[in-house]
Amino acid sequence: MQSRHLATASAATLSLTLAAGAGATEDPDAVSAPDSVITTLGEVVVTATRYERALEEIPANVSVITREEIADSTARDVPELLGRHAGLHAYDITGNGRAYRVDRSGFGETAGQNTLVLVDGRRLNNPDLSGSDWLLIPLGGIERLEVVRGARGSVLYGDNASDAVINIVTRTGGGAPTAGAGIAIGSYDTWSPSAYLSGSSGGLDYFADARYLDTDGYRENSASRQGDLGLGLGYSPTDGLRLDLGAGWHEDDTGLPGALRQSELDAGVDRRDSMYPNDYADTRDGYLQLTPRLDLPHWGWIEVPLSYRNRDAVFYSSFVGGEFHGDTGIETWTAAPQLVIRHPLGGMDNSLTIGLDWFSADESIENTTSFFGQLSVGRFDLRKDNSGLYLQDELSVNDRLTLVGGYRWDRVHYSFSPVTPGTSDSTDYSENVLSAGATWQLLDEAWLYASYSQGFRYPALDELFNFFTNTIDADLKPQTSDDYEIGLRSRLGSGGYADINLFRIETRDEIHLDPYSFANTNLDGTTRRDGLELSAGYDAGSFGISATYVYRDAEIRGGTYSGNEVPNVPMHQGSIDLLWRPLPGLTLALNGLYVGSRYLEGDYANAFERQDPYTVLSLKLEYSRRRITAFLDINNLLNEEYSAYGVLSTFPVEPAYYPSPQINLLAGVRYDL
């Protein structure tokens, strides 16, 4: 069932399944599940502490979506998983799945800059406003997803972690050699082959996979061609030394159908049409990560993750009054040495983590713009150098009480060239943040936790730099926040669980795009986000049920928009999952997702009507026999017409929507050696 406490499977049982759907980013990869799963609160996560720790010891609302849950899910990409099973607001902002935004507490249009996304601890967020590129994460290569809500990740990870941290843990090799291949076909002329190889030999663990996706997409000009290669190697030359190497390559050529204005829809334009038939975005992205780890007998360990990433993107966008053609390249280097000391303190178990984060990104931009016939060509080099020192201590006072506290000092330096004579070519910011929390085991199967955390985010490169005037906006301030969380997680009998979490996030100097001046500014008021998160489920082996509900109240206090709601934030959101295995090898899964009404993105004045709520049902059938697995996915089972994303367009000002796919199918088969 879709329970957030399922135990992680061993590496020896890794297997790949195609479980995708239609649309430009619907990934055909997932995993087949065993006939039964064990529900336990012994789940181990790494995101909340940067090393493995039992879930019940963490003073935060944490979700874990395991490989078995991915197999059973009707979701077809990572954002859908997070929306259907973790209660996050996930929606497509390009109209074909090329880019998603994932929002926990109600940051709306800046959710991508307030949610830190990691892959095996490596940052996926880009230093500019493009945020996280979800196309880089096919489901088939994922071991589990870890979601740590709130700002407590700011101490451990720094910038972008003020609302949540999502860590995607990829599959590793091990066990007996195994391999498999499969293919999926479906609506919109979608087809996708994939293959994998996994195992170990002579102390070397290995995992490699390859995937390709070709689809025309739901709308005109939403076709996408995507290819992915992944490699993971692990080697232990001695008992205390471990070397892990990860590498990946992604490329895609994707059309961008854009939004449809309300006036165009009223005039009879079909929801599958595009008014921007020539817009596109092509991406090439590769990375290499090396992580040596040395165990320190009786003390702990030290590890030094090192990574390099190169991302090139070419895109074209047209709009009322002009067009834009861009060619960008981002080169990123990171180093994150970390020392963990696990040694008793005054007779109590204690873990002290000390670390350094160093991040350097260089972005080269060549852009050609045309506004009302005026042609402009610009070439820029933007650089962001970020470093941070942090420490976090975890003290087990007794068998039932655990205390956690942390501190981070962080600094960033931006530089820009060329610049207009007389203007600044660089700027600097620094932040100091604290976190504190406690977990108390009330009963044998119930844990109460509470925490306070300070969060921050620096401006993105293209929030600071004005491409029209070629100047730096030195008046833009970093955004800061205070986050308060209290919750209860409990296990109900042998197969059930129920969790509740209350949060409040108070944000100052929130960075946003002014929809009228088109300038990035700090809100002149503060923002308060109050929320309630509920999740519960029960797994009886052959049958399971789970559900989530999230309430969000995001209000601007003071300033120009005092008393207004933050746009594009649904106050109510819920999901339910049903899982049934009526026969050996046969699995049926049904998911229902409800997203409530919300103001259009950009409507800070709350002047227009709210965007309609929607409910989507999706069904998955899978049958496995011996080495063969076959599946059928039916997404949007009731064929509802809806738009997950809407904006306030300009010239003239009116609502505009990105229509979501109606009912669509995908079927596939896989053979495992």
N, C-alpha and C positions, 0 to 999 in steps of 0.2 A: 504494500500500500504506500501512498505518498505520505510517509511519516518522517519527521525531521530527526528522529532518533534511531534510524536503522544502522546496524553495525556495518562497518566498512568491510568489503570482501577482500580476501587475500589476493596478492598479485598473481598467484598461480592459477586463479580462475578467470583471468581477464579474457574477455571475448568481445568482438565488435559486431554491432548490428546496424543496419541501415534503418533509421526510423525518422524520416523527414517528411516534409510537406511541400506544397506548392508555394510559389512566390520566390522572389529573387534571393532571399537569404535563408530560406527554410532548409536547414541542414539535414541531410538524410542519414546522419549517423546517430546511433544510440546503442544500447547494450541490452542483451537478453537477460532476464531475471531468473533466479532459481525458483523452484516450486513454492518455497516458503522463505520467509525472512524472520530474523530475530529482533524484537523490539527491546532496546536497552538504553539506559542513560549513561552507559559507559563509552559513548561516542567520543573519539579523540579529534580535536581540532587544533590548528596551528595559528590561525589568523590573529586571534585575540592576544597571543603572547609571543608570536614569531618562533614558537617551538611547540611541540606536541603537548597538549594538556587536555585533561578530561573536561567535558562540556559542563558538568555540574559544578565545577570550581570557578567558573568564569562569571563575573558580575556584570553580565550584559545579556541582551536578547540575541541569541545566536541560533541561526538555522543551518542545518547541514542537509544537503541534497546529495544522496549517494548514487553510485553507478547503477544500483538496482532500481532506484527510484526514477532515474533518467530512462531506463529501459521501459518501465511501466507507464511513463508519462505520455500524454498526448501532445506535449510541447515539442517544437521542432527546432528551437534554437535557445541559446542561453537566456536572453531577455524573457522569452515566453515561460521558461522554467521559473524564473524569479517572480514573474507576475502571477502564475498559477499556483505555485507551491510555497512561496516565501512572503506573499502579501505585498510585494513592491509594485508600484505603478510603472509598468513597462509599456512603451508605445513607440511606434515607428514614426520618425520625423522626416522621412524622405519620400514616403509613399510607395516604396517597394522593398522595404526591409533592409536597405543598405546601411542605415544608421538608426539606432534605437536610443531612447533616453530611459534611464531607470531611476526612479525616485522613491525614497523611503518615507520621508516625513512631510514633504510638500514644498520642495524648493522650486518646482516648476521648471522654467526655461533654463535655470542654472544647475539643475540636478546633476548634469554630467560633470560639472566642475566641483561639486560637493560630494560626489561618490567616488571613492578610490577603487579601481579595479586592478587586481593583481593576477598574474599567471605564475604559479609556483613562487610567489613572493616578488615577482618582477612587475614593475609598473606597466600597465597597458594604456593609461591615460596619456594622450598627447599633450605637449606644453601649450598648444593653441586651443582655440574653441572647438576643434573637431572632436575633442573628448576621447572616449574609448571606442576603438574600432571592433565591434562585435563580430565582424566577418572573420576575424582571426581565430575564432574559437569554435570549431566544429564539435558537436556533442560526442562523437565517437572517441575522441582522445581524452575525455574527462574522467577522472576517477571520482571526484566529488566537488561540490560547490560549498563554500563556507561564507555565510553572511553574518557579519558582526555589525549590529545597528548602533547608531549613536556616534558621538565624537571621540570616544575613548581611543580610537585608532590614530588620532592626531599625535599622541605622544610617541607611538611606535613607528608611524609612517610619515607624519608631517603633512604637507600640502595636499589638498583635495579630499581629506578624510573627515570632514566636519559633519557628515550625515551618516555615512556607512562605509564599511570596507568589504568588498567582495573578492574573495580569493578563489581562483579556479585551480584546483590541484589536478595536474594531468597524470595520465596513466604511465606506469613504469613497467619495465620488464621483470622477468623472474620466472622460476619454475621450469617445467618441461617446455621445449620448443613447441610453438603452436602458430598457426597462420589461418587466414580466412580471407574471403572475397565476397562481394555482393554487388547488387545493382538494384536501383529503385527507379520507377517511372510513375508519372502522374499528370495532374492537370497542368494546363499552360505549357504543354510540351516539355515538361520537366523530366530530366533523366540524370542519374548520378551513380557512377561506379565508385567503388572503394576497395581497399585491401589493407591488410596489416600483417605484421610479423612480430612475435614476442617470445622471450625465453631467456635462458642464462647458460653460460658455458665458461668453465674455468674461472669463476669469480667475477665474470662480466655479465651484467644484466643488460638487456637491450629491448627496445620497443621502437618500431617504425611503422608509419602508416602513410597512406596517400589517398586523396579524395578529389573528385571533380564534380562540379555541379553546373548544369546547363539548363536554363529555364527562360521562357519568354515573359514570365511574370503575369500578374493579374491585370495590370493596366497597360495601355500603350506606352512605349518607351520605358518599360521597366525590366527589359531583358537583362540577364546577368550570366556571365561565364566566370566561374571561380575554380581555382586549383590550390590545393594545400599539400605540403609535405612536412612531416614531423619526424624527429629522431630523438630518442632518449637513451643515454648510456650511463651505467653506474658501475664503478670498479672499486674494490677494497683490496689494495695491495698488502695491507696489514690489518690486524684486528682493530686498531684504533684509528685508522685513516680511511676516509671515504671520498671518492671523487665522482661528482655527477656532472654530466654534460648534456645540455639540451639545445636543440637547434630547430628552426622552423622557417618555412618559406610560404608566403601567400601572395597570390595575385588575382585580381578581378577586373573585369571590364563591365561596367554597369550603367544602364540608363537611369535618368532621374525624371520621373513623370511630373513632379511638382504638385502644387495645390490647385484645387478647383474653387473659384470664387462662388459665393452664393448666387450672384447674378447670373453666372454662367450655368449653374445647375438649374436655376429657375427658367432659363431660356431654352432648356432641353438638352444641354450637353450631357452625354452619357457619363456615368460615374467611372467607367473604365477608360475614358479618353484622357489625353494629356494635351495641355495647351503649350507645352514646352518640348516638342518632339526632338530637339537637338541637344538637350542638356545631358550631361554624362559625368561620371567620375571613374577614373581608372587608377588602380592602386597596386604598388609592388612593395612588399613588406617582408623583411627577413631579420632574424635575431639569432644570437649565439649567447649561451649562458653557461658559465663554469662555476661550480660550487665545491671547493675543497672543505672538508670538515675533519677536525682532529679532536678525538676524545681525550679529556684530561682525567686520568683515573682518580676516583674519589672526590672529584671537584666539579666536573661539568664538561663543557666542550667549547670549542671556538670554530666558527665557520666564516668564510669570506666569499659571498656571492659576487661574481663579476659578470657584467653583461654588456652586450653591444647590440644596437638596433639601428637599422636603416630603413626609412620609409619614404617612398616617392609617390606623389599623387599629381595627376593631371585632371583638371575638371573645367567644365564650361557651364555657365548658368546665364539664363536670360530672364528679363523681367520688364515690367512696364517702364519704358524710357531708356532702356539700355541693356548691356550684357557684360559679362565678366568671364575672362579666361585666365586660369591660374596654373602654375607649375611650381610645386613645392617639394622640397627635400628636407627631411629631418634626420639628423644623425645624433644618436643618444648613447652616452656611456654612463654606466653606473657601477658603484662599488658600495657594499654594505657589510663591512666586518662586524661581527657580533660575538660577544663573550657571554656565556651563560654559566653562572656559578651556583651549583646546587649543593649547599652545605648547611647543616643544622645551625640555628642561631638561638642560643639560650635554651637548647633542648627542643626547639620547634623546627619543623621542616621549613626551609627557606630557599627561594630561587631568586637570584639577582641577575638581571639582564642589562648589559651595557653595550651600546652600539653606536656606530657612526654611519650616516648615510651621505653619500656624495653622488650628485646627479648633474650631468652637463648635457644640454641639448642645444644644437645649432640648427636653425631653420633658415634655409635660403628660399626666397620667394621671387618669382617673376610673374607679374600680372599685367594684363591689358584690360582696360575698362573703357566703356563707351557710355556716357550719360548724355542723353538728348543730343547725340551727334558729336559730342566732344570726346576725342580719343586721348587716352592717357596710358603711358607705359611706365611701369615701375619695377625696379630691382632692389631687393632689400635683403639684409642679413640680420636676423634676430637671434639673440643668444640668451639662454637662461642657465645660470650656474647656482646650484642649490646645495647646501650642506646643513647637516643637523647632528647634534649629539643628544642621546637620550639614555635614560635608565629607568627600569621598572622593577619593583620588588614585589614578590608574592610570598606572604607569610602565612603558614598554616598554624593558627593559634592552638587548635585542637582538632579532633576528628570531625568537628561540625562547623567550625568557623575559619574562613580564609579571608585575609585582608590583602588588597592590592593597591599600590600607589606608584605613580610615575611622573617624570618631568622631562621636558624637551626644550632645548634651545635650537632655534632654526634661523637661517639667514639665506637670502636670495639676492643675486646680482643680475640685473638685466642690462644688456647693451644692444644698441641699434646702429645700423649704418645703411646708407648715408643719412645725414640729417641736414636740415636747413641751418645755415650759419646763424649763430646766436642762440640756438636751442640746445638742450641737453642731449647727450648721446648715451646716457646710462642712468639707472636709478637703483636704489637698494631698499630692502625691507628686512625686518627681523621680528621674530615672535618668540615668546616664552609661554609654554602651556603646561598645565598640570592635570592629573587625573587621580581619582581615588574611588575605591569601591570595596564592597564586602559581600560575601556569600555565606549564608547560614543555613545549615541543614536542619529544617524544622522537624521533619519526620524521616523515617527510613527512605521514603520515596517522594520527598517534597523539599525544594530548595528555594529560599527567599534571597533576593539580591537587590542591591541598591548601588548607584554610582553617580558621581559628578565628574564631568569632563569639560575641558576648554578646547574649542576647536578653532581652526582658521583656514582660510584659503587665500593665496596670492592671486593677483590678476593674471589671466592668461596672456600670452604674448600679444595676441591681436585684440586684447582689451586695453592694453597700455599704449600700443602704437597706432597712430591715426594714419591710414594709408592715403587719405585724401590730402592731408597737409604735411605728411612726412615728419611728424613731430611726436614726442612722447607726452602723454598726459600725466604730468608729475603730481597732479592733485588727486588721482585715484588712490584710494587707501585699501590696504588689505581688509578682508572681512573677518570678523571674530564672533565667537558665540560661546554660550554657556549651555551645557546639556545636562539634564537631570533625568534619571531613569530609575524605576523601581518595578520589580516583577517577581513572579512566582512560576517555577517550572515543577511539574509533578508527573509522576508515573502512576497510572491507575491499573492495578492488577498486572497480569503478565503480558498484556498486549496493548495497553492504552496509555495516553498521555494527555495532559491539558496544561497550557501555558497562558499567562496573561502578563502584559507589559504596559506600563504607563510612562509617557515621556513628555518633556517640555524642552524646547530649544529656543533660546532667546538670542537673536542675531543682531549685530550692530554693523553699520556701514556695508550692508548687503550690496554686492555688485550686480547690476542688471543693465540691460539695454533699454534706453529710453525709446519707446516706439515712435515718438514724434520728432526728436532731434537726431535719432540714429547714433547717439553717442553713448558710450559705456560710462555709467555714473554710479555713485554710491547713493542708495536710498536715504532720504533725509529723515526718515523715521526708523524705528526698530521693527523687527518682525518677531512675532511669537508663534510657535508651532506647538500645539498640544495634541496628543494622540493616545489612542488605545489600540493595542494589538492582541488579538486572541487567536489561538490555534489549538486544535484538539483532534484526536484520532484514535482508532482502534483497529488492530490487526488480528484477525482470527485464523490466519494461515491461508485458507482458500478464499476468504472474503475480507476486505478492508474498506474503511471509510475514514476520511480526514477532511478538515475544513479550516479555513482562515477567515478572519474578519478584521478590517482595519478602519479606524475612525481618525480623520485628520481635520484639524482646525488651524489653518494657516492665515493669520491676520496681520496686517500692517498697522503699527501703532505710532501715531505722530506723523508729522510731515505732510506732504502733498496728498498722499493716498490714505490718510489716517482712517481706520475703520473698515477699509476694503480688504477683500480676500486676495491672497496670492493667486494669480491666474494659473490655469491648467492643473489644479489640484482637486481631485475628487474627494469629497468629505467622507463618502462611504465606498468601501470596496470589499468584496468577498469572493471566496472560491470554495468549491466542494469537489472531492475526488472519490469515486467508487471504483473498487478493484475486485474482480471475480475470476477465480480459476475453477471452472466447473469440471474440467477434465485434466488429466496429466498433460502438460505441454501446452494447454490452451489458456490464454489470458485475454480478458476483456477489461478495458479501462475507459471510464467516462469522466470528463472534467467539465465543470461549469464555472464560468468566470463572470462576475458582475462588477462593472465600474460605473460609479455614480456620475451625476452631472458636474460640470466644472466650467469656469469662465475660460474663454478663448485665450490662448497664449498671446501676451502683449496687451491684454485688456486690464491694465492696472486700475483704470478708472471704474471698472465693473459696469461699463455703460451699455454693453450688449447682452443679449440673452445667453444663458448658459448653454454649453454644448450638451446634446442629449446623452443620457446614460445608455449603456448597452449590456446585453447578456449574450455570451457565446458558449455553445456546447460543442465539445469535440470528443470523438470516439476512436479507440484504438483496439484492433484485434490482432493477436499474434499467436502463431502455432509453431512449436518446435518439436521435431522428431529426429532423434539421433544427431546427425551433423548438419541438418538443414533447418533453417528458420525462415518462415514467411510471415508477412504482416500486411495489414491494410490500415491506413489512417484516413479518417474523415474529419476534416476541420470545418468549423462553423456548420454543424450538423443541421440546424434549422434555417440556414440560408439567410441569416439576418443581414440587412443593409445597415452598415454603421461606419463611422469614422473614428478610429482610436485617437486621432490627433487633429486639432483645429487651431487656426491662428487668426489674428487680426491683420489682414492685409492692408496695404496702403495704395494710394493713387488709383481709385478712391479708397477710403477706409471702409472695409466691410469684412464680414466673416469669410474664411476660406478653409477648405477641408482636404484631407488626404484620405480618400475612401479606402477602407480595408477590404480584403478578399472576402467574397461570399463562399458558399460551400465548395470545397475542393478536396481532391483525393490524391493519395500516394500509396502505391503498393510496391513491395520489394521482396527479395529473397537473398539469403546469405548461406554460404557453405563454409563450415569450419573444419579444418583438417584435424 
